[in-house]
């Protein structure tokens, strides 16, 4: 029953999808089943693709950016040179925050701290329960000619307590090691896949993922239109994006 309810709730989650409107010097394409667009300018090439295929409505949007330097000199890429601007009818342009690597790293650290606190609480509760495992209680009913009497006997078993404490210690160690390993894996994934400031040498390709905060809705439609601009030296690649609900 619980699985059925979870499945029904998951099916009710509204999602968006992204498509690119290719402009001059650009080509819309599919990359591994995901929409993408390439932009070719005098000195550089930029390819922008969506991470994943659908986005929970109101959630952050992830992109993958690859850039190529086809000039004869080095070109500096900076995440500060990536901007997102949303257009809404009758309203001023809305600047969407681009999430840099440093922010994602800090958010991951904060998540790990919160997880460590919860693990510490769980480990403490586990140890406390093990310490009390040696206590035992026995209820006895005694029948006599004068009536029925109930008695309670309590005691403490050091052997039971020691066994429970040893078992709790093993469980706590495994739980802590699992959390640490997952945290290290998350940090390594961010370090290895998130795009950062980089000097792109002649002929070099460089890329990685980045995110933007959720675009806002004007209240009349769930479709959002915005641009992502990527500055590479003297070139500025402008990508027109439509984010719209997935038909159900």
C-alpha positions as CSV (number, residue, x, y, z in Angstrom):
1,X,0.0,0.0,0.0
2,X,2.8,2.4,0.9
3,X,4.6,1.7,-2.3
4,X,1.4,2.3,-4.3
5,X,0.8,5.6,-2.6
6,X,4.4,6.7,-3.2
7,X,4.0,5.7,-6.9
8,X,0.8,7.7,-7.2
9,X,2.4,10.7,-5.6
10,X,5.4,10.5,-7.8
11,X,3.2,10.4,-10.8
12,X,1.6,13.7,-9.7
13,X,4.8,15.6,-9.7
14,X,4.8,18.2,-12.5
15,X,8.0,18.5,-14.5
16,X,9.4,20.8,-17.2
17,X,11.5,20.2,-20.2
18,X,13.9,22.4,-22.1
19,X,14.3,23.2,-25.7
20,X,16.7,25.5,-27.6
21,X,15.8,28.0,-30.3
22,X,18.9,28.0,-32.5
23,X,19.9,31.4,-33.8
24,X,22.4,32.6,-36.4
25,X,25.6,30.5,-36.3
26,X,23.9,27.9,-34.1
27,X,22.7,24.3,-34.6
28,X,20.1,22.6,-32.4
29,X,20.8,18.9,-31.9
30,X,20.2,15.9,-29.7
31,X,23.1,14.5,-27.5
32,X,22.4,11.1,-25.9
33,X,18.6,11.8,-26.0
34,X,19.0,15.3,-24.5
35,X,18.5,18.6,-26.3
36,X,21.6,20.6,-27.1
37,X,22.7,23.5,-29.2
38,X,26.1,24.5,-30.6
39,X,27.2,28.1,-31.3
40,X,30.2,28.9,-33.6
41,X,31.8,32.3,-33.5
42,X,35.1,33.7,-34.8
43,X,37.4,32.4,-32.2
44,X,35.4,29.9,-30.1
45,X,32.7,27.3,-30.1
46,X,30.3,26.6,-27.3
47,X,27.9,23.7,-26.9
48,X,25.2,23.8,-24.3
49,X,23.1,20.8,-23.2
50,X,20.6,20.0,-20.5
51,X,21.5,17.7,-17.6
52,X,18.9,14.9,-17.5
53,X,15.7,15.1,-19.4
54,X,13.0,16.5,-17.1
55,X,13.1,19.1,-14.3
56,X,10.8,19.2,-11.3
57,X,8.8,22.4,-11.6
58,X,10.2,25.1,-9.3
59,X,13.6,23.3,-9.1
60,X,17.1,24.3,-10.1
61,X,18.0,23.7,-13.7
62,X,21.3,21.9,-14.6
63,X,23.3,22.4,-17.8
64,X,26.5,21.0,-19.3
65,X,28.7,23.5,-21.1
66,X,31.6,22.6,-23.4
67,X,33.8,25.3,-25.0
68,X,36.5,25.1,-27.7
69,X,39.2,27.6,-28.4
70,X,40.0,27.6,-32.2
71,X,42.1,30.8,-32.1
72,X,45.8,31.1,-31.9
73,X,45.9,32.5,-28.4
74,X,44.7,31.5,-24.9
75,X,41.2,32.4,-23.9
76,X,40.0,32.8,-20.3
77,X,36.8,31.1,-19.3
78,X,35.1,32.4,-16.1
79,X,31.9,31.3,-14.5
80,X,31.3,35.0,-13.9
81,X,31.1,35.3,-17.7
82,X,28.0,33.0,-17.7
83,X,24.8,34.9,-17.2
84,X,21.1,34.0,-17.3
85,X,18.4,36.5,-18.1
86,X,14.7,35.8,-18.2
87,X,12.2,37.7,-20.3
88,X,8.5,38.1,-19.3
89,X,5.9,40.1,-21.2
90,X,5.3,43.5,-19.6
91,X,8.0,43.1,-17.0
92,X,11.7,44.1,-16.7
93,X,14.2,41.4,-17.4
94,X,14.9,39.1,-14.5
95,X,18.4,38.0,-13.8
96,X,18.6,34.4,-12.9
97,X,21.4,33.5,-10.5
98,X,24.1,31.2,-11.9
99,X,25.4,28.7,-9.3
100,X,29.2,28.7,-9.1
101,X,31.3,25.8,-8.0
102,X,32.2,27.4,-4.7
103,X,28.5,27.7,-3.8
104,X,27.8,24.1,-4.6
105,X,30.8,23.0,-2.6
106,X,29.6,25.0,0.4
107,X,26.1,23.6,0.1
108,X,27.5,20.1,0.1
109,X,29.6,20.8,3.2
110,X,26.5,22.2,4.9
111,X,24.6,19.0,4.0
112,X,27.4,16.9,5.3
113,X,27.5,18.8,8.6
114,X,23.7,18.3,9.0
115,X,24.0,14.6,8.2
116,X,26.9,14.2,10.7
117,X,24.7,15.7,13.4
118,X,21.9,13.3,12.6
119,X,24.3,10.4,12.5
120,X,25.7,11.4,15.9
121,X,22.3,11.5,17.4
122,X,21.5,8.1,16.0
123,X,24.8,6.6,17.2
124,X,24.2,8.0,20.7
125,X,20.7,6.5,20.8
126,X,22.1,3.2,19.6
127,X,24.7,3.2,22.3
128,X,22.2,4.2,25.0
129,X,19.9,1.4,23.9
130,X,22.8,-1.1,24.0
131,X,23.8,0.1,27.5
132,X,20.3,-0.7,28.8
133,X,20.2,-4.1,27.0
134,X,21.6,-5.8,30.2
135,X,18.6,-4.8,32.2
136,X,16.0,-7.6,32.5
137,X,12.6,-7.8,34.1
138,X,10.4,-10.8,34.9
139,X,6.8,-10.9,36.0
140,X,5.7,-13.8,38.1
141,X,2.1,-14.9,39.1
142,X,1.8,-16.9,42.4
143,X,-1.3,-18.8,43.2
144,X,-2.0,-19.5,46.9
145,X,-5.0,-20.6,49.0
146,X,-5.4,-17.0,50.0
147,X,-5.4,-15.6,46.5
148,X,-3.3,-14.8,43.5
149,X,-0.3,-12.6,43.9
150,X,1.9,-10.9,41.2
151,X,5.6,-10.2,41.6
152,X,8.2,-8.5,39.5
153,X,11.9,-9.4,39.5
154,X,14.5,-7.2,38.0
155,X,18.2,-7.8,37.3
156,X,21.2,-6.9,35.2
157,X,23.2,-9.1,32.9
158,X,26.7,-7.8,32.2
159,X,27.1,-10.3,29.4
160,X,24.0,-9.1,27.6
161,X,25.1,-5.5,28.0
162,X,28.6,-6.2,26.6
163,X,27.3,-8.1,23.6
164,X,24.7,-5.4,22.8
165,X,27.4,-2.6,23.2
166,X,29.8,-4.5,20.9
167,X,27.1,-4.9,18.3
168,X,26.1,-1.2,18.6
169,X,29.7,-0.2,18.2
170,X,30.0,-2.2,14.9
171,X,26.8,-0.7,13.6
172,X,27.8,2.9,14.5
173,X,31.2,2.5,12.9
174,X,29.6,1.1,9.7
175,X,27.1,4.0,9.7
176,X,29.8,6.7,10.2
177,X,32.1,5.2,7.6
178,X,29.2,5.0,5.1
179,X,28.4,8.7,5.6
180,X,32.0,9.7,5.3
181,X,32.5,7.7,2.2
182,X,29.4,9.1,0.6
183,X,30.5,12.7,1.5
184,X,33.9,12.1,-0.1
185,X,32.3,10.7,-3.2
186,X,30.0,13.8,-3.5
187,X,32.9,16.2,-3.1
188,X,34.9,14.3,-5.7
189,X,32.0,14.4,-8.1
190,X,31.6,18.1,-7.7
191,X,35.3,18.7,-8.1
192,X,35.5,16.5,-11.2
193,X,32.4,17.5,-13.0
194,X,31.5,21.1,-12.1
195,X,32.8,23.8,-14.5
196,X,35.3,26.2,-13.0
197,X,37.4,29.2,-14.1
198,X,39.9,27.9,-16.7
199,X,42.3,29.2,-19.3
200,X,41.4,27.5,-22.6
201,X,44.6,26.9,-24.7
202,X,44.5,27.0,-28.5
203,X,42.8,23.9,-29.8
204,X,41.6,22.8,-26.4
205,X,38.1,21.7,-25.4
206,X,37.0,22.4,-21.8
207,X,33.7,21.8,-20.1
208,X,31.6,20.7,-17.2
209,X,28.2,21.2,-15.5
210,X,26.7,24.2,-13.8
211,X,23.2,25.1,-12.5
212,X,20.9,28.1,-12.4
213,X,18.3,29.0,-9.9
214,X,14.6,28.3,-10.8
215,X,13.2,30.7,-13.4
216,X,10.1,32.6,-12.2
217,X,6.6,32.2,-13.6
218,X,4.5,35.2,-14.5
219,X,1.4,33.5,-13.0
220,X,-0.4,33.1,-16.3
221,X,1.6,30.3,-17.9
222,X,4.1,27.7,-16.8
223,X,6.3,28.3,-19.8
224,X,9.5,30.3,-19.1
225,X,11.8,31.8,-21.7
226,X,15.3,33.0,-20.9
227,X,18.8,33.4,-22.3
228,X,22.1,32.0,-21.2
229,X,25.0,34.1,-22.3
230,X,28.6,32.7,-22.3
231,X,31.5,35.1,-22.7
232,X,34.7,33.7,-24.1
233,X,37.3,36.4,-24.8
234,X,35.8,38.7,-27.4
235,X,33.0,36.2,-28.3
236,X,29.6,36.1,-26.6
237,X,27.5,33.0,-27.2
238,X,23.8,33.7,-26.6
239,X,21.4,30.7,-26.2
240,X,17.7,31.2,-26.3
241,X,15.9,28.7,-24.1
242,X,12.2,27.7,-23.6
243,X,11.3,25.8,-20.5
244,X,7.8,24.3,-20.6
245,X,5.7,21.7,-18.9
246,X,5.8,18.1,-20.0
247,X,2.4,17.1,-21.3
248,X,0.8,14.3,-19.3
